[in-house]
Amino acid sequence: MSGTYTLVGIARAKSHRREALVSQLTTLQTRGLKEPGCLDYHVGQDAEDARVFVIYMVWDSKGALESHLNRPYMRDFHASRQEFVEGDFSFRWLNAA
């Protein structure tokens, strides 16, 4: 997957907002998978802590990823994420090995 752009995000849901965060992340995943350039988009839950989520996205170009991140629904989510997330997301960019 040389030349792809991978973004991994990790977040911990607020205890009383876990289900709401699951709903939000599932919606983001469903919409993201339909976008041009999206090669992979997973939302996973930590095996030991049900409040920790990992988002793994792979895009075929930097432009496709930037387009995704700038869509109104993504901007809306990021503007409201503090309602659902304890602290904030931790993001990692991955290069193909």
Long-range contacts (C-beta under 8 A, 24 or more apart in sequence): 1-39, 1-58, 1-96, 2-96, 3-60, 3-61, 3-96, 4-39, 4-58, 4-59, 4-60, 4-96, 5-58, 5-59, 5-60, 5-61, 5-62, 5-64, 5-65, 5-93, 6-56, 6-57, 6-58, 6-59, 6-93, 6-94, 6-95, 6-96, 7-55, 7-56, 7-57, 7-59, 7-65, 7-91, 7-92, 7-93, 7-94, 8-54, 8-55, 8-56, 8-57, 8-91, 8-92, 8-93, 8-94, 9-54, 9-55, 9-89, 9-90, 9-91, 9-92, 10-52, 10-53, 10-54, 10-55, 10-89, 10-90, 10-91, 10-92, 11-52, 11-53, 11-55, 11-81, 11-85, 11-86, 11-87, 11-88, 11-89, 11-90, 12-49, 12-51, 12-52, 12-53, 12-85, 12-86, 12-87, 13-51, 13-52, 13-53, 13-84, 13-85, 13-86, 14-51, 14-83, 14-84, 14-85, 14-86, 15-51, 15-86, 17-83, 17-84, 18-50, 18-51, 20-83, 20-84, 21-53, 21-84, 21-85, 22-53, 24-77, 24-84, 25-53, 25-55, 28-55, 28-73, 28-74, 28-77, 29-55, 31-71, 31-73, 32-57, 32-68, 35-64, 35-67, 35-68, 35-71, 36-64, 36-67, 37-61, 37-63, 37-64, 37-65, 37-67, 37-68, 38-64, 38-68, 51-86
